[in-house]
Amino acid sequence: MKTIAILATMDTKHIEVSYARNLIETLGHAVRVIDIGVSGKPAEGAGAIEIQAGEVLHAAGLSLETLTRMDKGARIETMASAAAIAVAECFKRKDFDAILSLGGIQNTIMAATAMRALPVGVPKLILSTMASGKRLFGPFVGAKDIVVMHSVADISGINRITRSVIANAVGAIVGMAMYGNRRIEASDALVIGATMLGVTSGGVSAATARLQDAGYETISFHATGVGGRAMEHFIADKVIGASLDLTLHEISSEVFGGYCAGANDRLLAAAAAGIPQVVAPGAVDILSCSTDFGVDSFPSNWRARKSIAHNASLYHVKLSAAEIAQVATVIAERLNQATGPLTVLIPKRGFCEAGAPGRPLHDAAIDAAFIDTLRRGLKRSIRWVEADLNISQPEFGELAAAELQAYLQAQPVALAMDSA
Amino acid sequence: MKTIAILATMDTKHIEVSYARNLIETLGHAVRVIDIGVSGKPAEGAGAIEIQAGEVLHAAGLSLETLTRMDKGARIETMASAAAIAVAECFKRKDFDAILSLGGIQNTIMAATAMRALPVGVPKLILSTMASGKRLFGPFVGAKDIVVMHSVADISGINRITRSVIANAVGAIVGMAMYGNRRIEASDALVIGATMLGVTSGGVSAATARLQDAGYETISFHATGVGGRAMEHFIADKVIGASLDLTLHEISSEVFGGYCAGANDRLLAAAAAGIPQVVAPGAVDILSCSTDFGVDSFPSNWRARKSIAHNASLYHVKLSAAEIAQVATVIAERLNQATGPLTVLIPKRGFCEAGAPGRPLHDAAIDAAFIDTLRRGLKRSIRWVEADLNISQPEFGELAAAELQAYLQAQPVALAMDSA
């Protein structure tokens, strides 16, 4: 028997929650309803509530009295933060195996905030009226594995659409609890984290292939503003023990915005953990800008810059020399905090595929501004290797892998093949 | 035993598909792999493929030879369209109970296109590297109940993250196949479809509550560019037999764009089906514009117009008299095609909550331009009722419900309470 937590606003969605509870219990599993309603009390006849809204708030040192004095926006924000704490506590107490939520915009915002506090692997599903159209995934899933299901119709009352989508949501969360639910934990076997984008993947894939051949487990993250954030989490959680951080595009995005902004403070988890790092400036020379978000999301003078259309909606726009130097300064400052073995590997023939000589984003002066600023900013004790290669060349990846292997062989680590 | 179809590019993702297949088969269920790889042949040692890429293309009258002569973009588009046909055919033959896909951008685009061809209720899950950050839900889910799961890490090779997310994806799809999987079908019981937005919900909720009290099953759709599309589908499929279309905001969005664009040809399914309709111009007087997509997605002179911030990122901007008259012309032209009973109900005190006298979006001249143009454009035989109410007033909803009930009582229909 599994226990499914249901996060719901029991002042408005008690009928739909009762329906879901009944389905889950009929399958032989237990339910714990966690009330995140913000009106101060559940609806009349709301049915069983295992954790009252007041208890959720209590986990954050708050009370219903405090909440009901706030305006609606503040109530939702407050309840969301409290739910994140309460849900994480419940999870640590092993109060549930999997967590489900259903509702509209308010429920979705609060449930997503709470679920993002849970580790990857714990089954989490949001059934939402909002999960469609021009809504963005980011606010729902963050850097986690939250499963999102579009409800098609408004989740209000039981009709043939809500019956169907709630039954599938229940089936999915029960199935995950029964057959999935694998935690991602630190182990004796070394795990190598790598960062990539399409424009660096030629090199990164060659590096991870070589490391896998040598018996290491590798995990690649897309440096889109999300993947780098996930990698930093897993380094902090000691799941990842070595960093092949060949795509620092998110640092340029952190400084100058664009489509891949969102992963801030990159490089700092590895620095703090003292793990071996091989770092290369993959795609630091470009900003990703999407026409989905209007040309006012592009650098104002972007038409005067080198740029290419990466796909139907995404442009890669070259940074200026002054901008890339600013990025180099940030990177140097962070790498100087590293406490473990570190190689900085410079692909002198371009930081992204289209940055190679003869390609549209090539600009030797801009790349040189990065290299010079970074080198001047870095401690002299940090190993510096320049390669006459483009970052997306397999040979560059081979070199990066060899650098990392040298560090790993110098310290005692278990290989992935030793573990289950 | 259930059968799970796996849609995957077997030239690149065969290792991950084998892993998923093994999990599903170990649980006692069957797998049918449908290859949507576009390189011309599966990887060496790709394992069992129940439906080859060539067979998928064949369903659309194409061949691998044709495909491999195309450039990459065209291959993906072609395979996506062919997969939609092939998957729908397999489903009709009852070849599978539920469908799963896993992969990166190409797989996701093709799988989403194919899955959108399946009815609501059929379990469908996409495990995707893309389902995060600034990606939009729309291209994944359309107006369907596709479940989307963020893979956190790149889906390439088996490591502790891909093992965890694939196990949960498998658990979810198997659970849905076993415990969900409820089709939404036409029945003898009448189902009423309603359209709503926050700014019209006061009236719409009162209407649906009254109709539910009278024993009817009602389903509400959010008129966000998705819900209206879903309602039109369900009318065409004869699931919905009466239309309470009180929120025509998507028609203004169809004509002038904005956040809620995407549901085109509204009102035409009901016209063609000849079902009873009560129609009101809910939120036709505003465009929804999101700062997420930049101010260049707003009408160019929007600062000179009446507008309000609906939430942190969404603005409601009043149309001009000329614009709203254009919307009225489109609506009149479509309503004139109605072949069933039809009432047009005009809330004279404003088409959205903030359009009421004394509220920020009130503009009597603009609203009058709509009313006059619509009335002049409509056939005289169409019933026209003006109410001295705002659309979001419960009394307006009561009136709308009474109009629809009058039509329903005049024709023999079964009530929801008669059915299971």
Interface residues (C-beta under 8 A of the other chain):
Chain A: L23 L27 V120 G121 P123 L125 T129 A131 S132 G133 K134 R135 L136 F137 G138 V141 G142 A143 K144 D145 I146 V147 V148 M149 H150 S151 V152 A153 D154 S156 G157 N159 R160 I161 T162 R163 S164 V165 A167 N168 A169 V170 G171 A172 I173 V174 G175 M176 A177 M178 Y179 G180 N181 R182 R183 I184 E185 S187 V191 M196 S205 T208 Q212 E217 T218 I219 S220 F221 H222 T224 G225 V226 G227 A230 F234 V239 Y259 C260 G262 S290 D292 F293 G294 V295 D296 S297 A416
Chain B: L23 L27 V120 G121 P123 L125 T129 A131 S132 G133 K134 R135 L136 F137 G138 V141 G142 A143 K144 D145 I146 V147 V148 M149 H150 S151 V152 A153 D154 S156 G157 N159 R160 I161 T162 R163 S164 V165 A167 N168 A169 V170 G171 A172 I173 V174 G175 M176 A177 M178 Y179 G180 N181 R182 R183 I184 E185 S187 V191 M196 S205 T208 Q212 E217 T218 I219 S220 F221 H222 T224 G225 V226 G227 A230 F234 V239 Y259 C260 G262 S290 D292 F293 G294 V295 D296 S297 A416
